[in-house]
Amino acid sequence: MNFGEIEKHRNFIFFMELLAFLHDIGKYYEEVKAINRKGHQYKTYSPNYHIPIGAFILNLKKLKNKQLIQKDRLLNARGKYVVLIDTLKSFQISSDVFNEKFLSLLSVPSIWQSLLDISISEFAMYHHENKKIYKFLVAENHIEKLLSKADYLDSAEDREGSRKVTAYRAKLHTPFGLLENTQYELKEQKNILNEIAQCIQDKNFEKGFYLARKLKGIWSNAPADTRPPFNDTTLWNHAYMVSSIFKATVAYTLLKKEIIKPEKIADNLAILSVQSPNRDFLTGVNRLPDYNGRWEIFNELRKEICELIEFNIPLGNHVYKDINGQYFLIPNLSNEEFKEHYKKLYEDIIKIYQEKTKGLLLPRIKIEKCKIKGKILQIGKIIIKLKKEYESNIEGMISCYYFDEGFIKPEWIEEWKEEKEICQVCFKTQNPCFPYKKPRKCAIIK
């Protein structure tokens, strides 16, 4: 079975992922100032301003059917016009495309059509449900609440274990201390946003998928939350994870052929692990050129696995990697109803491994359903569990003898039969010296 609805609506998935990615676009415009009733100026900080600032940056005309700009002032989250916008103008994109409605821009799956009679930018802006803070700009309809839940699930995991909150703003806190003298490149961000807007205008959503990732260099210097101790997660990491959760959710609805409730998002997410003994593969050679050759194959292999899951069959995104594994957040395909879909994905991954490593590397592929503890999505803990499971049993997993009957039979199994192994001189071919009665020289190294 193929991934019919997902492959048919790839552009829709890319587009929804992109908009979720841009949900916090209005953060950290330090040049912006507000004015209070007495005429005093002060800087505008989240959360009261980042939604309308984001709307202004994307050149949106209205929020909740209320004009965004009135007498050169910007609407705030409480429904009042209080913010001076002069310094914001230099960062506003030139395109009006974010004011367009979904249904006029691209083919929308039938199950989503009734939810998307709104402008594309409105959807991205209303991603909070806290009526106490966001009195005027709260998420109200079903689609907005789905994004709000994705935003909440990532923020809750970021803040797990932290209880004490201070109100002051701080720079990004890294494992090596606070980042000082960092600059948030708003002009460069504007250039990328203009490119993204042009892609939307041209309906080239595949290019938009790649352009969004260019923001990493800018957003990696800013914290997702400026209140210690929550200032240890970058805006890039937060935006990427929210868009990944939402992407996997959209993919799930297309597989299930129904829209799910926001509170059910976490129940239908899983981590796909693709693990193989890569360290042994890389270091099982004697010469530097051979190591470099394997390193090139290793990188190509990983790139193709990412392309398959993120782009060709856009189920979700790559959320973690180390030397022996790649981990993706995707819909939970371990359910019986998705058995054939999982088999197809499994076979595609195995095929990439066979073609790239001639069967020398055989991956363990496993899907582990994400768990919830309280209200917190346990993505990190699931990945650690999968890592420990695999690495505790990795010894001896790279050789021509290692074969699990659950795997598709590699081509080299037939060629080498049962009594051949890798040449221990050149590490390139089957051993020409077997059996060891009269050891001969390597066939390659004369």
C-alpha positions as CSV (number, residue, x, y, z in Angstrom):
1,M,0.0,0.0,0.0
2,N,1.3,3.5,-0.8
3,F,0.7,6.7,1.1
4,G,-2.0,7.9,-1.4
5,E,-3.5,10.9,0.4
6,I,-0.2,12.0,1.8
7,E,1.6,11.9,-1.6
8,K,-1.4,13.5,-3.3
9,H,-1.4,16.4,-0.8
10,R,2.3,16.9,-0.2
11,N,2.0,20.7,-1.0
12,F,-0.7,21.0,1.6
13,I,1.4,19.3,4.2
14,F,4.5,21.5,3.4
15,F,2.3,24.6,3.6
16,M,0.8,23.8,6.9
17,E,4.2,23.0,8.3
18,L,5.5,26.3,7.0
19,L,2.8,28.3,8.7
20,A,3.2,26.5,12.0
21,F,6.9,27.2,11.7
22,L,6.2,31.0,11.4
23,H,3.8,31.1,14.4
24,D,6.2,33.1,16.6
25,I,7.6,35.3,13.8
26,G,6.8,38.5,15.8
27,K,9.2,37.9,18.7
28,Y,12.3,39.9,19.5
29,Y,11.8,43.1,17.5
30,E,13.8,45.1,20.1
31,E,13.5,48.4,18.2
32,V,9.7,48.5,18.7
33,K,8.4,50.8,21.4
34,A,4.9,51.3,22.9
35,I,3.4,54.4,24.4
36,N,1.3,54.4,27.6
37,R,-1.5,56.8,28.5
38,K,0.9,59.4,29.9
39,G,2.9,59.5,26.7
40,H,5.9,57.6,28.1
41,Q,7.6,55.1,25.8
42,Y,8.7,51.6,26.8
43,K,9.7,48.5,24.9
44,T,7.2,46.0,23.8
45,Y,7.7,42.5,25.1
46,S,5.9,39.2,24.6
47,P,3.3,38.0,25.1
48,N,1.1,41.0,24.7
49,Y,2.7,42.2,21.4
50,H,4.4,39.4,19.5
51,I,1.2,38.3,17.8
52,P,0.2,41.7,16.3
53,I,3.9,42.4,15.5
54,G,4.1,39.1,13.7
55,A,0.9,40.0,11.8
56,F,2.4,43.3,10.8
57,I,5.7,41.8,9.7
58,L,3.7,39.4,7.4
59,N,1.8,42.4,6.1
60,L,-1.6,41.2,7.4
61,K,-4.4,43.7,7.2
62,K,-6.8,42.5,9.8
63,L,-6.9,40.4,13.0
64,K,-10.3,39.1,14.2
65,N,-11.9,41.3,11.5
66,K,-10.4,44.4,13.1
67,Q,-8.0,46.6,11.3
68,L,-4.4,45.9,12.3
69,I,-3.3,49.5,11.8
70,Q,-5.3,52.6,12.8
71,K,-3.8,56.1,12.7
72,D,-0.3,54.7,12.4
73,R,-0.7,52.6,15.5
74,L,-0.7,48.8,15.9
75,L,-3.4,46.7,17.5
76,N,-2.3,44.8,20.6
77,A,-3.5,41.5,22.1
78,R,-6.1,43.3,24.2
79,G,-7.7,44.9,21.2
80,K,-6.3,48.4,21.7
81,Y,-4.3,50.6,19.4
82,V,-1.3,51.5,21.5
83,V,2.0,50.6,19.7
84,L,4.0,53.0,17.6
85,I,5.0,51.2,14.3
86,D,7.5,53.6,12.7
87,T,10.5,51.4,13.5
88,L,8.7,48.2,12.4
89,K,8.1,49.4,8.9
90,S,11.6,48.6,7.7
91,F,11.1,44.9,8.6
92,Q,7.7,44.4,6.9
93,I,7.5,42.2,3.9
94,S,6.3,43.7,0.6
95,S,4.0,40.9,-0.5
96,D,0.2,40.7,0.4
97,V,0.1,36.9,0.0
98,F,-0.5,36.2,3.6
99,N,-3.8,37.9,3.4
100,E,-5.0,35.3,0.9
101,K,-7.4,32.5,1.9
102,F,-6.3,28.9,1.9
103,L,-8.9,27.8,-0.6
104,S,-7.7,30.3,-3.2
105,L,-4.1,29.3,-2.9
106,L,-3.8,25.5,-3.1
107,S,-5.7,22.2,-3.2
108,V,-7.0,21.5,0.2
109,P,-8.0,18.0,1.3
110,S,-11.8,17.6,1.6
111,I,-11.7,16.9,5.3
112,W,-9.9,20.2,5.9
113,Q,-11.9,22.5,3.6
114,S,-14.6,23.5,6.1
115,L,-11.9,24.5,8.7
116,L,-9.9,26.7,6.4
117,D,-12.2,29.5,5.3
118,I,-9.7,32.0,6.9
119,S,-6.6,33.9,5.7
120,I,-3.4,31.9,5.9
121,S,-1.7,34.4,8.2
122,E,-4.6,34.4,10.7
123,F,-4.2,30.7,11.2
124,A,-0.6,31.1,12.2
125,M,-1.2,34.1,14.5
126,Y,-3.9,32.7,16.8
127,H,-1.9,30.0,18.6
128,H,-2.7,30.7,22.2
129,E,-5.8,29.9,24.3
130,N,-4.9,31.9,27.5
131,K,-7.8,34.4,27.6
132,K,-6.3,36.1,30.6
133,I,-3.3,37.3,28.6
134,Y,-4.5,37.1,24.9
135,K,-8.0,38.5,25.6
136,F,-8.6,39.6,22.0
137,L,-6.4,37.2,20.0
138,V,-7.1,33.8,21.4
139,A,-7.5,30.6,19.3
140,E,-11.2,29.9,18.8
141,N,-11.9,27.6,15.9
142,H,-10.8,24.0,15.6
143,I,-7.8,24.6,13.3
144,E,-6.4,27.3,15.5
145,K,-6.8,25.1,18.5
146,L,-4.9,22.3,16.8
147,L,-1.9,24.7,16.3
148,S,-2.3,26.0,19.8
149,K,-2.1,22.5,21.2
150,A,1.0,21.7,19.1
151,D,2.6,24.9,20.5
152,Y,1.6,23.9,24.1
153,L,3.0,20.4,23.8
154,D,6.4,21.5,22.8
155,S,6.5,24.4,25.4
156,A,5.4,22.1,28.2
157,E,8.3,19.6,27.5
158,D,10.8,22.5,27.3
159,R,9.7,23.6,30.7
160,E,9.5,20.2,32.4
161,G,11.1,20.2,35.8
162,S,11.2,24.0,36.1
163,R,8.9,25.7,38.5
164,K,10.3,29.0,39.6
165,V,9.9,31.7,37.0
166,T,11.4,35.2,37.0
167,A,9.8,38.0,35.1
168,Y,12.9,39.7,33.7
169,R,14.2,39.2,30.2
170,A,17.4,37.2,29.5
171,K,19.5,36.2,26.6
172,L,19.8,32.6,25.5
173,H,21.3,30.3,28.1
174,T,23.5,27.6,26.5
175,P,25.3,24.7,28.2
176,F,28.4,27.1,28.1
177,G,26.7,30.0,29.7
178,L,24.7,33.0,28.5
179,L,25.2,34.2,24.9
180,E,26.4,37.8,25.1
181,N,26.5,40.4,22.3
182,T,24.3,38.3,19.9
183,Q,22.4,40.1,17.2
184,Y,19.0,39.1,16.0
185,E,19.3,39.7,12.2
186,L,15.9,41.1,11.4
187,K,16.8,42.4,8.0
188,E,18.2,39.1,6.9
189,Q,15.0,37.5,8.3
190,K,13.0,39.9,6.1
191,N,14.9,38.8,3.0
192,I,14.1,35.2,3.7
193,L,10.4,35.9,4.5
194,N,10.1,37.8,1.2
195,E,11.5,34.7,-0.6
196,I,9.0,32.5,1.2
197,A,6.2,34.8,0.3
198,Q,7.3,34.6,-3.4
199,C,7.3,30.8,-3.2
200,I,3.7,30.9,-1.8
201,Q,2.7,33.3,-4.6
202,D,4.2,31.0,-7.2
203,K,2.7,28.0,-5.4
204,N,6.1,26.4,-5.2
205,F,5.6,24.9,-1.7
206,E,8.5,22.5,-2.0
207,K,11.0,25.4,-2.2
208,G,9.2,27.0,0.7
209,F,9.9,23.8,2.7
210,Y,13.7,24.4,2.2
211,L,13.6,28.2,2.6
212,A,12.1,28.0,6.1
213,R,15.2,26.1,7.2
214,K,17.4,29.0,6.2
215,L,16.0,30.8,9.3
216,K,18.0,28.4,11.5
217,G,21.1,30.7,11.5
218,I,19.0,33.6,12.7
219,W,16.7,31.9,15.2
220,S,19.4,29.9,16.9
221,N,20.7,33.0,18.7
222,A,17.4,33.8,20.3
223,P,15.6,32.1,23.2
224,A,12.1,30.8,22.7
225,D,11.2,32.2,26.1
226,T,13.1,35.0,27.8
227,R,12.1,34.1,31.4
228,P,14.8,32.1,33.3
229,P,15.0,29.2,33.7
230,F,13.1,28.7,30.4
231,N,15.6,30.6,28.3
232,D,17.6,27.5,27.4
233,T,15.6,26.6,24.3
234,T,16.2,28.5,21.1
235,L,13.5,30.0,19.0
236,W,14.6,27.8,16.1
237,N,14.2,24.6,18.2
238,H,10.8,25.7,19.4
239,A,9.5,26.7,15.9
240,Y,11.0,23.5,14.4
241,M,9.4,21.2,17.0
242,V,5.9,22.9,16.8
243,S,6.0,22.6,13.0
244,S,7.1,19.0,13.3
245,I,4.2,18.1,15.7
246,F,1.7,19.9,13.5
247,K,3.1,18.3,10.3
248,A,2.8,14.8,11.8
249,T,-0.7,15.6,13.0
250,V,-1.8,16.8,9.5
251,A,-0.3,13.6,8.0
252,Y,-2.2,11.5,10.5
253,T,-5.5,13.1,9.6
254,L,-4.9,12.3,5.9
255,L,-4.1,8.7,6.8
256,K,-7.1,8.4,9.1
257,K,-9.3,10.5,6.8
258,E,-10.8,12.5,9.7
259,I,-9.9,15.5,11.7
260,I,-8.9,14.8,15.3
261,K,-9.6,16.8,18.4
262,P,-6.8,19.0,19.7
263,E,-6.5,17.0,22.9
264,K,-5.9,13.8,20.9
265,I,-2.8,15.1,19.1
266,A,-0.3,13.5,21.5
267,D,-2.1,10.1,21.4
268,N,-1.3,9.8,17.7
269,L,2.3,10.7,17.6
270,A,5.3,8.3,17.6
271,I,9.1,8.3,17.3
272,L,10.5,6.3,14.3
273,S,14.0,5.2,15.0
274,V,16.4,4.1,12.2
275,Q,19.5,2.7,13.9
276,S,22.5,0.9,12.6
277,P,26.1,0.2,13.8
278,N,27.6,3.2,12.0
279,R,30.6,3.7,14.3
280,D,31.8,0.2,13.5
281,F,31.0,0.7,9.8
282,L,33.1,3.9,9.7
283,T,36.1,2.6,11.7
284,G,36.2,-0.9,10.3
285,V,38.9,0.1,7.7
286,N,42.6,0.5,7.8
287,R,43.2,3.5,5.4
288,L,42.1,7.1,5.6
289,P,40.8,7.1,2.0
290,D,38.6,4.1,2.9
291,Y,37.3,5.9,6.0
292,N,36.6,9.1,4.0
293,G,34.7,7.0,1.4
294,R,32.6,5.4,4.1
295,W,32.0,8.7,5.7
296,E,30.6,10.0,2.4
297,I,28.4,7.0,2.0
298,F,27.2,7.4,5.6
299,N,26.2,11.1,5.0
300,E,24.5,10.2,1.7
301,L,22.6,7.4,3.5
302,R,21.3,9.7,6.2
303,K,20.4,12.4,3.8
304,E,18.3,10.0,1.7
305,I,16.5,8.7,4.8
306,C,15.6,12.3,5.8
307,E,14.4,13.1,2.2
308,L,12.2,10.0,2.2
309,I,10.4,10.8,5.5
310,E,10.4,14.6,5.5
311,F,10.0,15.3,1.8
312,N,9.1,12.4,-0.5
313,I,6.5,10.9,1.9
314,P,6.1,13.9,4.3
315,L,5.1,12.1,7.5
316,G,7.1,14.2,9.9
317,N,10.5,15.6,10.7
318,H,14.0,14.5,11.9
319,V,14.1,15.5,15.5
320,Y,17.4,13.9,16.8
321,K,20.5,12.1,15.6
322,D,23.7,10.6,16.9
323,I,26.4,8.4,15.4
324,N,24.2,5.2,15.4
325,G,20.7,6.5,14.9
326,Q,18.2,8.9,13.3
327,Y,14.9,9.7,15.1
328,F,11.8,11.1,13.4
329,L,8.5,12.4,14.9
330,I,5.7,10.9,12.7
331,P,2.1,9.6,13.1
332,N,1.8,6.5,15.1
333,L,2.0,3.8,12.3
334,S,2.2,1.0,14.8
335,N,-1.6,0.8,15.0
336,E,-3.1,-2.2,13.2
337,E,-5.0,0.0,10.7
338,F,-1.7,1.4,9.4
339,K,0.1,-2.0,9.1
340,E,0.5,-1.8,5.3
341,H,1.7,1.8,5.4
342,Y,4.4,0.9,8.0
343,K,5.5,-2.1,5.8
344,K,5.9,0.2,2.8
345,L,8.0,2.7,4.8
346,Y,10.0,-0.1,6.3
347,E,10.8,-1.5,2.9
348,D,11.7,1.9,1.5
349,I,14.2,2.4,4.3
350,I,15.8,-1.0,3.9
351,K,16.1,-0.4,0.1
352,I,18.1,2.8,0.7
353,Y,20.4,0.9,3.1
354,Q,21.0,-1.9,0.6
355,E,21.7,0.4,-2.3
356,K,24.1,2.6,-0.3
357,T,26.1,0.0,1.7
358,K,25.6,-3.1,-0.5
359,G,24.0,-4.8,2.4
360,L,26.9,-4.3,4.8
361,L,24.7,-2.2,7.1
362,L,21.3,-3.5,8.2
363,P,19.2,-1.1,10.3
364,R,16.9,-1.7,13.2
365,I,13.6,0.2,12.4
366,K,11.2,0.7,15.2
367,I,8.2,2.8,16.0
368,E,7.6,3.8,19.6
369,K,4.4,5.5,20.6
370,C,4.9,8.8,22.3
371,K,3.8,8.9,26.0
372,I,2.2,11.6,28.0
373,K,3.2,12.3,31.7
374,G,0.6,14.7,33.1
375,K,0.3,17.1,30.3
376,I,3.9,16.7,29.0
377,L,4.8,14.9,25.8
378,Q,7.8,12.6,26.5
379,I,9.6,12.9,23.2
380,G,13.1,13.1,24.8
381,K,12.5,10.1,27.1
382,I,11.3,7.9,24.3
383,I,14.4,8.7,22.2
384,I,16.6,7.8,25.2
385,K,14.8,4.6,25.7
386,L,15.2,3.6,22.0
387,K,18.9,4.5,22.2
388,K,19.6,2.4,25.3
389,E,17.7,-0.6,23.8
390,Y,19.8,-0.6,20.7
391,E,23.2,0.3,22.0
392,S,23.0,-2.4,24.7
393,N,22.9,-5.0,21.9
394,I,25.0,-3.4,19.2
395,E,28.1,-5.7,19.7
396,G,28.9,-7.7,16.6
397,M,26.1,-6.4,14.5
398,I,28.2,-5.5,11.5
399,S,29.3,-8.5,9.4
400,C,28.0,-10.6,6.6
401,Y,26.7,-13.1,9.1
402,Y,24.4,-10.7,10.9
403,F,20.9,-11.3,9.4
404,D,17.5,-11.0,11.0
405,E,14.8,-13.0,9.3
406,G,12.5,-10.0,9.6
407,F,14.6,-8.0,7.2
408,I,14.3,-8.1,3.4
409,K,17.0,-10.4,2.0
410,P,20.0,-8.3,0.8
411,E,21.4,-9.0,-2.6
412,W,24.9,-9.9,-1.2
413,I,23.5,-12.8,0.8
414,E,23.0,-14.9,-2.3
415,E,26.3,-13.8,-3.8
416,W,28.4,-14.6,-0.7
417,K,26.4,-17.7,0.4
418,E,27.3,-18.8,3.9
419,E,31.1,-19.2,4.1
420,K,32.6,-15.9,3.1
421,E,33.5,-12.9,5.1
422,I,35.1,-9.4,4.6
423,C,38.7,-9.5,3.6
424,Q,40.7,-8.5,6.7
425,V,43.5,-7.0,4.6
426,C,41.6,-4.6,2.3
427,F,38.2,-4.6,4.0
428,K,36.7,-4.1,0.5
429,T,35.7,-7.6,-0.8
430,Q,34.7,-11.0,0.4
431,N,37.8,-12.8,1.7
432,P,39.6,-14.8,-1.1
433,C,41.6,-16.7,1.5
434,F,38.7,-18.7,3.0
435,P,39.1,-21.4,4.2
436,Y,42.4,-20.9,6.0
437,K,44.4,-23.9,4.7
438,K,46.9,-22.0,2.6
439,P,46.3,-18.2,3.2
440,R,46.6,-16.4,-0.1
441,K,47.3,-12.7,-0.7
442,C,44.4,-10.2,-1.0
443,A,42.9,-10.1,-4.4
444,I,43.1,-6.3,-4.5
445,I,46.3,-5.7,-2.6
446,K,48.9,-7.8,-4.6
